């Protein structure tokens, strides 16, 4: 269960960084 939480958090951070990158590029 802990692993799932860590993965979910990691994905959330990656998605946030991707959105930020796209926002800067655009």
C-alpha positions in Angstrom: 0.0 0.0 0.0 2.9 2.4 0.8 4.4 1.7 -2.6 1.2 2.7 -4.3 1.2 6.0 -2.4 4.8 6.7 -3.3 4.1 5.9 -7.0 1.0 8.1 -7.0 3.0 11.0 -5.4 5.8 10.5 -7.9 3.4 10.6 -10.8 1.7 13.7 -9.4 5.1 15.5 -9.2 6.0 14.4 -12.7 2.7 15.6 -14.1 3.1 18.9 -12.4 6.6 19.4 -13.8 5.4 18.4 -17.3 2.6 20.9 -17.1 5.0 23.6 -16.0 7.4 22.7 -18.8 4.6 22.9 -21.4 3.4 26.2 -19.9 6.9 27.7 -20.3 7.4 26.4 -23.8 4.0 27.5 -24.9 
